[in-house]
């Protein structure tokens, strides 16, 4: 999956930033029509380089005198990350680089349909549990999507790199002693990339006042917090004009930094440093570690997942409380206005992929693995709600039953229930339902059978190639026509146009992309359960 697009035969395309040099990108063509469709600029820096000395520190912007002159032909490497043995994830050992502070830009090559104020922009944050993946995934190549013969509604695509796992989300009190903002480094990276886009995208033909931010999985999770950052920092430039949540949302307040101390202490213990070791020695030791060592070290931890933390710098400690009470919605409407729009959806088998990552093997392991996602008070409430005590360790199907239960808990928490809970609270407190465009994808092309068993239907991220119109993967003409029709209102959304053929009058309904390629606006039969799970999670976190 993700057919490699060769740079051979591409022609240079130059963009000049006045006073800051000339960037040389390259023009790519559609494999279907041979039309020149896309100017790609790969590995454009948005922050000063990271070094071992600046590891676990906020990114520093490039100066206004930075010279961008250079060749931007080839993708950069991924952030260092552990490999995953299960082949379903394709997170394998491969070259990586701690200097992930770059972004990739795709610009339509034809200006035929370009608006007078420039192209709208989508900043798309890649997924991967905040632990894995890359901004340079081959799926992002827009060779077919930016073809004038396919669509007249186009946009500029920006995919930022950001620090992952321990590099991006290590948290401890020791770091705060250096800098009170030393947490959520990966989110600060994303924010700086969004700010860079706002400042410079006009030179690539983009409209900085029409920037959407979105992503899939951890990218949608990140989008939630990037939007929240602007709502809780109204003094900052309000860049985000609409958002897209693909297969993820949030119903849990991230752990506090003190709740992550156990993870930090485990790291120190495994590195042979006890509690009497001075803090500066502990941090110096972490900064001296080779990235390759860290990649292999992370899977040895019991607390192996590094996630966002509540720090009251990037993430407000009242975020979920405010979502429940309606204060979040009031901020959203006051700061972003009644016209702010949300696109949000899922595929029809989210749980299966979640069930295969760090799968518990015993009942005792279940709360540990769920705890790698959520704080203890939420874990306890969820395990009670899902009645996991009924699982029988003596049963011949126990391990499979445990895997399915684990997948349901995490699949609901990351996608199904978190999204429904979020939307329920927004509309309950006055957000216009007609501004929310919901979807569910059950359609899968035949070529996917070569990679994913048909009985798994559409698992988490199985719709990726649909949204990026990757015809090169092997879509039939019938499938191409169906996807083209499905994408028309989506592209209207990205172009800040009135969205046609996508009803949004009832928050309890969504637009379903059926298995046969047709689509229909139908009742969401999962709504009540999703809201119940989210309400349980909210209640576990609210003050008594």
Buried (B, 14 or more C-beta within 10 A) or exposed (E): BBBEBEEEEBEEBEBEBEEBEEBBBBBBBBEBBEBBBBBBBBBBBBBBEBEBEBBBBBBEEBEEEBEBEBEBBEBBBBBBBBBBEEEBBEBEEEEBBBBBBBBBBBBBBBEEEBEEEBBBBBBBBBBBBBBBBBBBBBBBBBBBBBBBEBBEBBBBBBBBBBBBBBBBBBBBEBBBEEEEBBBBBBBBBBBBBBBBBBBBBBBBBBBBBBBBBBBBBBBBBBBBBBBBBBBBBEEEEBBBBBBBBBBBBBBBBBBBBEBBBEBBBBBBEEEEBEEEEEEEEBBEBBBEBEBEEBBEBBEEBEBBBBBBBBBBBBBBEBBBBBBBBBBBBBBBBEBBEEEBBBBBBBBBBBBBBBBBBBBBEEBEBBBBBBBBBBBEBBBBBBBEBBEBEEBEEEEEEBBEBBBBBBBBBBBBBBBBBBBBBBBBBBBEBEBBBEBBBBBBBBBBBEBBEEEBEEEBBBBBBBBBBBBBBBBBBBBEEEBBEBBBBBBBBBBBBBBBEEBEEBBBEBBBBBBBBBEEBEBEBEEBEBBEEBBBBBBBBBEBBEEE
